[in-house]
Amino acid sequence: MKQFNTIKILCFSICALLLTACDAASSQVYPDLGTPSLGYTLEDILLPEQPGQRIYVQANFTIDYSNAAYGYISVKAPVTSSLLKLQVLKDDATYTYDLVPLEYVVVPLQAGDGSYTLRCLSQKEGSTYSVSASTQIDVVLNSELTPYLYPNQIVNYTQDTLAVLKSFELTQNADSELERVYEVYTYITQNITYDYDKAERAKLTFILPIIDETYIQEKGICFDYAALMSAMLRVQHIPTRVVTGVTDLGYHAWVEVYIQDQGWINPSLYFNSSQWKLVDPTFDAMGAYEGTYQTKDYY
């Protein structure tokens, strides 16, 4: 097995809290780097499709749920002067997404198997919206991981995304999933800086991550860090999800990575047994953080 030239990936914890909540490193599990995994190419990237085999149309909204089993739906809105949104409801979870006229917006089905309610909303005035179209779909996922292997509105990329090309460059010599995570994570934490001006703007309005904007400008807020890392790992067929929630410092976004035979690392993938670091690209790029995480949503 190829060894890292710098810091080795040595151990895992599947705690929801940081390692500082644990008493000693000796209590942790130290697996090896895992079995070798096949390399992937641009042609292997999983991309959403809208085959029209199962669709719902109402008020000129089109919902293509042909590939719901793969963990996503695609929604196209009509041309209008009003702001349009999609609500996805399941059990106690509600996710809201912006819609774009005449373009498919890809939305994940991250709440697992079961019945989803889909509502297309049109702005009436201010923050008031009315329901223009509504339907229910029953979903049985091929795998709980599939929503985190495809692009969506939050983690939006194509084969032409520059950060995707960089991912393949970084991981071309990697022999395992962990090595791919290591290369991408190290690149992001060493090259992307925190955008304090954007953070101030984000207090006033919701700002979608733009993968290549973060990559090219080499700066962003926590949402951008998490979306960039998720995109660069999903194209390597490593399930990665953006997690939003709260830390001791306030609202935050980070990532969770699924490693075969290890499960979800949330959020503690450690690179050094004496100086622990998180799989939280924002905090690791900025400095140490030793607080707690409270998860709210996954994307």
C-alpha positions in Angstrom: 0.0 0.0 0.0 1.4 3.4 -1.0 2.3 5.6 2.0 1.6 9.3 2.2 4.7 11.5 2.0 3.4 13.9 4.6 0.8 13.3 7.2 -0.7 9.9 7.1 -4.4 9.1 7.6 -4.2 7.1 10.8 -7.6 6.8 12.5 -11.3 7.2 12.4 -14.0 8.1 14.8 -17.7 7.9 14.0 -18.6 10.1 17.0 -21.0 13.0 16.2 -18.8 15.2 18.5 -15.1 16.1 18.2 -12.4 13.8 19.6 -12.1 16.2 22.5 -15.3 14.7 23.8 -13.4 11.4 24.1 -10.9 10.9 26.9 -8.0 9.3 25.1 -6.7 8.5 21.6 -6.3 4.9 22.7 -10.1 4.5 22.7 -10.2 5.1 19.0 -10.2 2.6 16.2 -7.2 2.5 13.9 -8.1 0.8 10.6 -5.7 0.5 7.7 -6.2 2.5 4.6 -8.8 0.1 3.2 -8.8 -2.1 0.3 -7.5 -0.7 -3.0 -10.3 0.9 -5.1 -10.5 1.4 -8.9 -9.7 4.7 -10.4 -12.4 6.7 -12.2 -12.4 9.0 -15.2 -14.5 11.9 -16.4 -16.7 9.5 -18.3 -17.6 7.7 -15.1 -19.1 10.7 -13.4 -22.7 10.2 -12.3 -24.8 12.9 -13.8 -28.6 13.4 -13.5 -31.0 12.8 -16.4 -34.6 13.7 -17.2 -35.8 10.8 -19.4 -39.5 11.7 -18.9 -40.6 8.2 -18.0 -42.3 9.4 -14.8 -43.4 13.0 -14.8 -45.9 15.3 -13.1 -47.1 18.4 -14.9 -49.3 21.1 -13.4 -49.6 24.9 -14.0 -46.6 24.6 -16.4 -44.4 23.1 -13.7 -42.7 19.8 -14.7 -41.5 17.3 -12.1 -39.4 14.5 -13.6 -39.1 11.8 -11.0 -38.0 9.0 -13.3 -34.8 8.5 -11.4 -36.1 9.0 -7.9 -34.6 5.6 -7.0 -31.2 7.2 -7.6 -31.9 9.8 -5.0 -33.0 12.9 -7.0 -35.8 14.5 -8.9 -35.6 17.3 -11.5 -38.0 20.3 -11.5 -38.6 22.8 -14.3 -40.6 26.0 -13.7 -42.5 28.2 -16.2 -41.5 31.7 -17.3 -43.0 34.2 -14.8 -42.1 37.4 -13.1 -42.7 35.9 -9.7 -40.0 34.1 -7.6 -40.6 30.3 -7.6 -39.6 27.7 -5.1 -39.9 24.0 -4.5 -40.7 22.5 -1.2 -39.8 18.9 -0.5 -41.6 17.4 2.6 -41.2 14.1 4.2 -42.1 13.2 7.8 -40.8 16.2 9.9 -38.3 17.4 7.3 -38.9 20.3 4.9 -36.4 21.4 2.3 -36.9 24.5 0.1 -35.1 25.2 -3.2 -35.2 28.0 -5.7 -36.6 27.2 -9.1 -35.4 28.6 -12.5 -37.7 29.2 -15.4 -37.3 26.7 -18.3 -34.3 24.9 -16.6 -34.3 21.7 -14.7 -33.2 22.1 -11.1 -31.9 18.9 -9.6 -33.1 18.2 -6.0 -31.9 15.4 -3.7 -34.2 13.0 -2.0 -32.1 12.8 1.2 -34.8 11.7 3.6 -34.7 8.0 2.7 -37.4 5.7 1.5 -41.1 6.7 1.8 -43.7 9.2 0.6 -42.5 12.7 -0.4 -44.8 15.7 -0.9 -43.6 18.1 -3.6 -45.0 21.6 -3.7 -44.2 24.2 -6.4 -44.6 27.7 -4.9 -45.2 31.1 -6.6 -44.4 34.3 -4.8 -47.4 36.5 -4.0 -45.9 39.3 -2.0 -42.7 39.5 0.0 -42.2 36.2 1.8 -45.8 35.0 1.0 -46.1 32.2 -1.5 -49.0 30.2 -2.8 -49.0 26.6 -3.9 -49.2 26.4 -7.7 -48.7 22.6 -8.1 -48.5 19.7 -5.6 -48.1 16.0 -5.8 -46.8 13.0 -3.8 -44.3 10.4 -4.9 -43.3 7.1 -3.3 -39.6 6.5 -3.2 -37.5 3.4 -2.7 -33.9 4.3 -3.1 -31.4 1.9 -4.7 -29.1 2.8 -1.8 -29.1 5.4 0.9 -25.9 6.7 -0.5 -27.1 7.6 -4.0 -28.4 11.1 -3.1 -24.8 12.0 -2.3 -23.2 10.7 -5.5 -25.0 13.0 -7.9 -24.8 16.8 -8.4 -27.8 18.9 -7.2 -28.6 22.5 -6.7 -26.3 22.8 -3.6 -23.5 20.7 -5.0 -23.8 21.7 -8.7 -21.2 20.6 -11.2 -20.7 19.0 -14.7 -17.9 17.2 -16.5 -16.7 20.7 -17.5 -16.4 22.1 -14.0 -12.8 23.1 -13.4 -12.8 21.9 -9.9 -13.9 18.5 -11.2 -10.9 18.3 -13.5 -8.7 19.3 -10.6 -10.1 16.5 -8.5 -8.9 13.9 -11.1 -5.5 15.6 -11.3 -5.1 15.4 -7.5 -6.2 11.8 -7.2 -4.6 10.3 -10.3 -2.0 8.3 -8.2 -4.3 7.5 -5.3 -5.0 3.8 -4.6 -7.8 4.0 -2.1 -10.8 6.1 -1.1 -9.0 7.5 1.9 -6.1 8.7 -0.2 -8.5 10.4 -2.5 -10.2 12.1 0.5 -6.8 13.1 1.8 -5.6 14.7 -1.5 -8.8 16.7 -2.0 -9.1 17.8 1.6 -5.4 18.9 1.8 -5.7 20.8 -1.4 -8.8 22.7 -0.2 -7.5 23.5 3.3 -4.2 24.8 1.9 -5.6 26.8 -1.0 -9.0 28.2 -0.1 -9.2 31.2 2.2 -12.2 32.4 4.1 -14.2 35.3 2.5 -15.3 37.5 5.4 -17.0 40.0 3.1 -19.2 37.3 1.6 -19.9 36.0 5.1 -21.4 39.4 6.0 -23.6 39.4 2.8 -24.7 35.9 3.7 -26.2 37.2 6.9 -28.7 39.1 4.8 -29.5 36.7 2.0 -29.2 33.1 1.0 -26.3 32.5 -1.4 -26.0 29.3 -3.3 -22.5 27.8 -3.6 -20.9 28.1 -7.0 -18.2 25.5 -7.3 -15.9 27.0 -9.8 -16.3 30.5 -8.4 -14.8 29.2 -5.1 -12.2 27.2 -7.0 -11.0 30.1 -9.2 -11.2 32.9 -6.6 -9.7 30.6 -4.0 -12.0 31.9 -1.3 -15.5 31.3 0.1 -17.6 30.8 3.2 -18.3 27.5 5.0 -21.1 26.6 2.5 -18.6 27.0 -0.4 -15.9 24.9 1.3 -18.3 22.1 1.9 -19.9 22.2 -1.5 -16.5 22.3 -3.2 -15.2 19.3 -1.3 -18.4 17.4 -1.9 -18.2 17.9 -5.6 -14.6 16.9 -5.9 -15.2 13.7 -4.0 -18.6 12.7 -5.5 -17.0 12.6 -8.9 -14.6 10.0 -7.4 -17.7 7.9 -6.5 -17.2 8.7 -2.8 -20.5 9.6 -1.2 -20.1 13.0 0.4 -22.8 15.2 1.8 -23.0 18.9 2.8 -24.2 19.2 6.3 -25.7 22.4 7.7 -26.2 23.1 11.4 -24.9 24.9 14.4 -21.6 24.9 16.2 -20.6 26.8 19.3 -19.6 29.7 17.0 -22.9 29.9 15.2 -24.5 28.6 11.9 -22.1 26.5 9.9 -21.7 24.0 7.1 -19.3 21.0 7.0 -19.0 17.6 5.2 -19.5 14.0 6.0 -17.7 11.3 3.9 -18.8 7.7 3.5 -15.9 5.2 3.3 -16.6 1.7 2.3 -16.4 -0.7 5.3 -16.1 2.3 7.6 -19.4 4.1 7.2 -20.1 7.8 7.6 -17.3 9.9 9.1 -19.3 12.6 10.9 -17.4 14.8 11.2 -14.2 13.3 12.4 -11.7 11.9 9.9 -8.3 12.3 11.6 -5.0 12.8 9.8 -2.6 12.6 12.7 -2.8 10.7 15.9 -1.1 13.4 18.0 -2.7 16.5 16.5 -6.3 15.7 15.6 -8.1 17.5 12.8 -11.6 17.3 11.5 -13.1 16.8 8.2 -14.3 20.3 8.4 -12.4 22.2 5.6 -13.5 25.6 6.8 -12.2 25.3 10.4 -9.1 23.4 9.4 -8.2 26.1 6.8 -8.8 28.9 9.4 -7.5 27.2 12.6 -8.4 24.8 15.4 -11.9 24.4 16.7 -12.8 22.2 19.7 -16.5 22.7 20.0 -19.6 20.7 19.2 -21.7 20.2 16.1 -25.5 20.1 15.9 -26.8 18.8 12.6 -29.8 20.3 10.9 -29.9 19.4 7.2 -28.1 17.3 4.6 -27.6 18.1 0.9 
